Each structure stands twice: as C-alpha cells, then as structure tokens.
Amino acid sequence: LGDRVRMSSHFNHPGVFIRSIATRGSLGGLSAKIIEMIDVLKASVFDYIIVETVGVGQSEVEIAGLADKTIVLLVPESGDEIQHLKSGVMEIADAFVVNKADREGAEVFTNSLIKMLHGRPEVVPVFKTVASQGIGIDALISWISTERIHNGRKLYLYVEKALKLIQNIRLKDINKKDLLQGLERSYLEPDFNLYRFVEDYLDSKQMK
C-alpha cells in the first residue's frame, strides 16, 4: 500500500523510504516483483522492511509465504469481521495488533481475540497500540526484533518465494514437492542464493 499521504509525518525522514507498488493484474494481490524489490532493500542499510497489504483476503495469505513475520492489524470496530478471519488470516498471523486501543470497546475486543487464539498450537501475541501517540510501539518493535525464525520456517519461505519467482516466468508444470526437495538439499549451504537456485531449477527442467 505505502500511502505517503497517510504517512506524511514520515516520508520526508532521511532514514525512511516509502514506495507504493501497483499489482498490475498480478494474481493474489501482490506485485510480481515484490520479492526482488525486498531483496534490493535487504541489501541496503534499512533495519526493517514492511510490506503493507490491502484488506483481508488472498493477498494476506500470500504475503505470509513471502514475509519473515506476518502481523495482522485490527481496530476495535473489527468485532463484526473477526469471525470471517478464522478461515485464512487467523491461521497465518504470527502476531496481532489492535490499534486505536484507546477507543471504546477495545478491551473487550482484545480479550475476545485472545480467546479465539487459544486453539493455536503456538503462542500468538496480541499487542495493543495507539499509533498516533506512539503507545505500545516499543513492545511491538521489540518482538519483531528479537523473535527468531527457525529453519523450518526459513525453508517454507524459500519454497514460496521460489514458487512465485518461477510462476512469474512460467505458469505451468511447477511441482511444489520437487521444489521443496531441491531446497532442502541446498538452502542451508553458506553460499546459497535463491535466484541462482531458481535459474538452475528452470535449466534442469528445460533440459529434460
């Protein structure tokens, strides 16, 4: 999304870069070039790279396969919508943020959300923030900074990223299980490069 008008107090900051990206018809609600753009930013000096998606739908499910951590942002007025989150976003969220937590009904909404998350096998934190006043932001940033990504999660992310890169080139005959097996053999190597892996994978399939 990256709405610079909405982020007017930040976009002129010398340490902040904001870029809106059009999906250009890409299925799933994400730009076809999002992986490459994120990797360019990773190679720079930025401490955090945030991809903001729009609404609740397929784009959120897709971003979970591309981002190190997926955070779902809600407001107290989301109470009527929260039941619809169960089938998709509830499962892929690594954390929830209830923003505008100073509004009426925020405490009840947050408690309801926490109760809904009791069935998850892992602990999913719920943060309360008032972004306009900076309340709760430090705790959220601390969680983002300190929570480590285990190797199983890294492998899953590599598979999803490789799949998207390959789909940008060719849409048919992609075997996800084959991708997983190839990545399992190579992703922990010190010189592993996802783009080189994708090129080698495509070359090997074209040779057969």
Helices and strands as residue ranges (DSSP letters): H 34-42, H 58-63, E 71-74, G 76-80, G 82-85, H 89-92, E 95-98, H 106-116, G 117-119, E 126-128, G 131-133, H 137-146, H 151-169, H 176-186, H 194-207
